[in-house]
Amino acid sequence: MKHICIVGTGYVGLVTGACFADLGNDVVCVDIDEFKIDRLNHDVMPIFEPGLEEIVRQNRTMKRLSFTTSYAEGMKKAEFVFIAVDTPEGMQGEADLRHVRSAAEQIARTLTHDAIIVNKSTVPIGTGDLVASIMERHVHPGVKVSVVSNPEFLREGSAVYDCQHPDRIVLGSQDREAAEQVAQLYLSLRCPIMVTDLRTAEMIKYASNAFLATRLSFINEIATICDQMGADVKEVAEGMGYDKRIGHAFLNAGLGWGGSCFPKDVQALAYMASTHGTHPQLLRAVIDINRYQRQRVVHQLREWLGGLDERVVGFLGLSFKPNTDDMRSAPSIELAHLLYNEGAHVKAYDPAAIDNARRFLPEVELCTDPYLVAKDSDALVVVTEWNEFRHLDKVRLRMAMRQPYLIDGRNIYDAEEMAQAGFVYWGMGRGTSMGTEE
C-alpha cells in the first residue's frame, strides 16, 4: 500500500484518486472548494460519470479514500502527490497555469518529508520544469522532491474504465528512479509503461489529442464533400476503416468535437507552436473545420424553413458527448447561440446535462423529455448521441411537431426509417435529404 495525495477533484483527480484507492492504496484527495468536498464526504458526486459513485462509496467505506480541504492533511503521509487541477483556456488559446502554480507552491510549503510530485493535469511543454523550479524555491530545507509528468488519457463517459484499463502509461522525468517508482503504482494494470523525459511526456498528451481531433475534422470535411457529391459518409468511413493503417476509431462525422480536452488542447498546441517560431497550419484548419459543422446545420435549417426568425428548433441532447453531463465547449452551445441570434426559439432535452445547461444556455427552453421538445417544433436536431434517442417512437415524435424536419447531427438514425415515419431527414454527409414534406 502506498500513500497518495491527489490535488484537485475534477474529472481527472477524482477518477484517478478513486481508482488508486481501489488498487489498495491509501488516497487523500485535496480541493479548496469546501462545498464540493462536503458533498464528496456525503457520497454526492460533483460530476456524472458511470461507475464513479460506486467506486468512491466503496473505497470510502473501506477507509482507503478520503476528502479534505487541508493541504496539511493531504501531505501528512503522502509519498506521491498528484497535481490534477484545471488548466483552462486563456485569452489567446494558451493554457492558464494559475491553478498549477498555486497547487505546486502550496504543496512545497506544506511538505515536511521527501515525496514525488506528479503532474497529472494537461499542461504546456515545459511545465514540469516550472513545477520543479517552484518546488526548489519554496520547499523546506532538507526535503527532497522529484517531478514526474504522467499525462492522463481518460475519456469522459468511460473514465473509470479507462483508468482501470489504460492503453498505456506515459511517465516523463529527469529523475529515472522517481519515474520508476511511479511506474510501480501502475504495474497491476498490466499495460505498456513508457518512460521518457519531461517535455516529451507533456508533448505526447497534446499530440495525441490533436491527432484525434484531426481525424474527426477530416471525416467532417469528407462529409461536407459527400453532401455535395451524393455519397454516404457512414459507408465511406466504414470502407476506410477496414484498412489496417487507418482503422475505424474517430471516423464518425457529426457536429464536431467539444468537451474539456480537444478544443482547449488543440488551441493550446497551436498557441505554443506559433509562439515558438512555427506555423501550425494544420491545427488551425482542424479548428476551422470543426467550427464550420455548426454553421452547416444553421444553413440547412435556414434553407428548409425560409429563415429562422420565430421558428422553433428542438435539440435532442446538450452535453458534448453521451454518458456525461459536461457542457464545456459542447456543440449545443455554439449552435444554440447561432440560432438565437437569427431569432429562433430553442427547446432542448438531455438525460444528464439539464442542470449544467442552465448556466451555459439561459435562453434555451429546457424540457423534461424528447416528446415535449418535439411539440410544436419546426425542426429537430440530434446534438448528442444518447442511446435513448435511438429508441424513441419516431411516429409519435413526428406527430408532435409543427413541421417534419430533422437533422441527424450524429448519424444515429436510418434515413429510410425516418422517411417512413414522415420526416424530411438530413444526416451529416449522408447525401441528399430523404423523405418528402407533408
N, C-alpha and C positions, 0 to 999 in steps of 0.2 A: 504493500500500500504506500502510495506517495501522497504528500500533502501539496495540494494545488490551490492557487488563488486565481480567480477569473475576475478581471476588472471590466465591468460592462455587462449588462444583462439584456442586450438586444437579441436579434435572431442568432448571431454567431456566438456571443458569450453565453447565453442561456442554454442553447443546444449543446455547445461544447462542454460546459460545466456539468450538465445533466448526464451526458454520455461518459465523461471521465468518471463521474461518481458511479455510474452503472458498471464500469470496469473494475470497481472495488477500491477506488481512491477516495481520500478524504478531500472534499472540494468545498471551498468557501467562495461565494460569488459576491462581489462588492459593486454597489452602484450608489451614486449620490442622490438618486431620485427616491425620496423617502416613501412616497405613495406607491411606487412600483414594488419596492422591497417589502412593504407591509402586505401588499396583495400576494406576492410570491410566498411570503411566510404563512399565508392562508390558502395556499394552493390555487390561487387565481392567476391564470396566465395572462401576460400583457399582449400576447400575440396568438393568432390562430395557426397552429401547426400540428398536423396529425401525429398522434403518439406522444407529444411532448408532455402534456398534463400528467399522463400515466407514469412516465419515467421520472418526472420531478417528484410526484407524490410518493412513489415507491422508495426513492432514494432519500427523501426527507424522513420517511418513516424508519428507514434503516440507519439514520443518523450519519449518512455519508455526504449529504448535501445540505448546505445552509446558506442563508442570505443575510447580508448586513450592509449598512451604510458606512461602517467604520473600516478605514484602511488598516488601522492598527490590529483589529480583529482578523482581517483577511491575511495580513502579513505574518501573524504570530508564529505560525509553524511552516509557512509556505516554502517549499523547495523550488517550485516553479510558479512564476507569476505571468499569466497570460493577459496581454492588453487586447481587449476586444471591444473598443469603443467606436463610436460612429465617426466616419470621416466624410462629412457632407460636401457637396459640390460648392466651390467658391464662385466668386463673381465672374471669373474668366474661364471657368471649367476646371480649375485646379482643385485638388483635394485639400480640404480645410483640415489642418492638423492641430487645431487648438485643443481638442479633447485628448489627443495622443500626448501632446506636450504636457498638459495638466496631469494626466494619469502617470506619466513617467516621473514627473517631479514629485508627485505625492508618494509614489512607490519608493523612490530614492530616499526621501526624507523619513519614511516610516520604517524601512527595513533595518533590522538590527543584526542580521546574520547573512551569510553568503546565500545567493539564490541565482537562478537562471531566469532572465526576463525574456518572454516570448511574444513577439509581435504577431498577433492573430488578425488584427484589423487589416483591411486592404489599404496599403499606404504607398506613396510615391517611392520610386527608386531613390535610395539614399536615406530613407527614414530610419533604418536600422543604425546607421552611423549617427544620426541625430539623437536617437534614444540613448545610444552609448555615451554620447557627449553629455547629455543631461544627467545620466547616472554618475558619470565621473565628477561632475560639478557639485552634485547635491548629496551623494551617498555618504553615510557616516564613515569616518576613518577606520580602516581595518576591515570594512565589509567589502567582499569581492562579488562582483556581478558580471555575468556574461550575457550578451544579447543574441537571440536566435530569431530568425524570421521563419514563420510557419503559416503561410497563407492558407485561407480556407477555400473550399470548393463546394460549398453547400448550396443546394437548390431549395428555394422556398417551396413549401408544399411537400417536400420529401427530405427535409433537412436532417431529421433524426435517422432515417435510413442511410442517408449519405454519410453521416458521421460514423455510423456503425459499420458501413461497408464502403470505405473510400476506394477510389480508383488508384490513388497514390497519396503519399505523404511527402511534401516538399519541405526541406529544412535548409536554412542558409545561415552561416555564421563564420566569423573569423576564428572562432574557438571550436575546433573539431570535437574536442571532448564534450563540450556543452551540447553541441548538436546531437551527439550520440546518446547523451543522457535523455534528451527529449525524445529521441527515437525509441528508447525503451518504453515510453508511455504507450506507444502505438503497436508494439510487437504482437500483442494478442489479436490484433485485427488482421494479421496475415495479408498485408498488401505491400506493394513496392514502396520502399523508402529511399528518396533521393536526397543526398546531402551535397550542398554546393555552397557558394559564398553568399553573403547577404544580398547584394544587389541583383544577382542572378535569380535568387528565390523570389524577390519582390517583382522582378520583371515577368517571371513565369505566370504569376497571377494575372497581371494586366494583359499579357499576350494571349492567354487562354480565353479570357472573357471577350477580348477584341476579336479573336478569331471566330468564336461562336456567334457574336453579333454580326460579323461579316457574312457568315453563312446565311443567316436569316435575311439580311438585307439583300444578298444575292438572289435568293429564291423569290423575294418580293419583287425585285426588278424583273425577273423572269415572268412572274405572274402578270405584271403590267403588260409585258410584251404578248403573253398568251391571250390576254383580253382583246388585244388589237388584232391578233392573228387567228383567233378561233381555236386555240389549243387549250387543253385542260392541265393546269399546273400540278394537280394532285398526281396525275398519271406521269407527267414529266418527272416529278420528284421521285416517284416510285422507280421509274426506269433508271434514273441517275443513281439511285441508292444501291442498286444491285452491283454496281461497280465497287469492288473492294477498296479501291483507292478513295472513294467518296463516302459511301455509307449512307444510311437513311436519317441519322440524327440531325436535328436542327434544319430540316428542309420542309417545314410546314409554313406555307405562305399565309399571311394574315394581316392584321392591323399593325404589325410591327412589335418590336420588343420594348419592354418597360421595366419597372421594378427598381430596386435599390442598387443594383450592380451594373448592368450593361450600360445604361445611359451615363452614369457617373464615371465608370471606369474607362469607357471609350473616350469621353470628353477629357478626362484627366491624362490619358496616354497621349492624346493629340496635343494637349497643352504642354506636357513635358517635352514632346518631340519638337514642337515649334520653338520653345524657349531654349532648346539646346542645339539650335542651328540646323534642324532638319525640316522637311516639308511633308507633313503627313497627309498626302492627297487621298490615299485610300480610306483612311479613318474618317476624314471629313465627308467623303462620298457615302460611306456607310451610315453616318448620322443623317445626311440629307435624304437618302432613300427611305430611311425609317420614318422620318417626319412626313414624307410625301404620302405614305399609306393612309394617314388620316384624311389628308386633303382629297384623295381619290374618292373616299366614301362620301364626303360632303358634296363633291362634284356630281356623283351619281344620284344622290338624293335630290339635289337641286334640279337636275335634268328630269327626273321622274315626276317631281311634284310641282314643277313650273315655278320654282322659288321656294324659300324656306320660311318666309315671314308668316307667323301664326300657324305654322304646321306643327304637328305633334309627332315627335320621334321617340320611340321607346328603345332602351338599352337592355339587353339580356346579359347581365354581368357588368361589374365595375372594377374588380381587382385586376391587377396586371396579369395574373395567371390563376388557374384554379387551385383549390386546396390551400389558399392563403387569404388573409384579409388585408394584405398590403396594397395600399393605394399609391405608393411612391412612384412617380413618373408613369402611372398607368395610362394606356392609350385612351381610356374613357375620359380622362381629364381634358386632354387637348381636344378630343372630338366634341365633347360637350361644349367647350368654350367656343369652338368654331361655329357650331350650330346656334348657340345662344347669341353670338354676335350678328347672325343673319336673321334673328327674330324668331327662331324656333323655340318651342317649349319641349323640354326633355324630361321623360319619365324613365325610371330605372329600377331594376331589382337585382340583388346579388345575395347568394346564400350566406355569405360571411362578412362582407365588407360594408354593409349598410351604415353601421356606426362610424367607421372611419370616413366613409364618403361624405358625411355631413360636414366635416371640416374642409374637405377639398372641393366639394361641389354644392355650395349652399343654394344655388339657383335651380338645382335639379329636384324634381318631384320623386321622392323615394317611395316605392311600393313594397307591399308585403308578399307578393307572388307574381309570377310571369304573366298571368292572365289579366291582372289589373294593369300591368304595363301595356299590354296589347289593347285594352279597352279604349276605343275611340282614337287610337294612334293611326297616323297616316303611313308610318313605316316603322319597321323594327330593325335593329342592328344587333347581331350576335357579337358581343365585345369580348367575352371571356368564355372559354370552352368548358364550363362546369358540366359534369356528367349528367346532372338532372335535366339540362336543356335538351339533351339528345332524346329524351323520352317524353317530352311534352306531347299533349294531344294537339296535333298540328291543325286539325279542322276547327277545334274549339278556339285555338289561338287566332286563326284567320277570321272566324266569325265575330270575334270581339273587336276587330279592327275596323276603322273607317275606310281605309284603302288597303290593297293587298300586298304592299311592297315589303320585301325582306332582304336585307344584306347580310350574308353569312360571313362575318368578318373573321371566322376561324375555320371555315370549310368543314363544319361538323355534320351538315345535312346532305342528303341525296337530292340532287336537283329535280329529278323526275318525281320523287315522292312529294316534294314541296309544291310542284306544279299541280299534281293531282289534288292536293289539299286546297288549291285555289290561290296560291301565292304567285306573284311575279318575283322570281328569285334571281339573286345575283351573288355568286361566290367570288372570292378573291382569286383571279386568274383562272376561272373556270370556263372561259369563252363567253359567248353571248348570254344574256339573261334568259331564263326559262320561264314558261308559263305565259298566260295571257290575262290581261286585265278584265275583270268582270264588268 
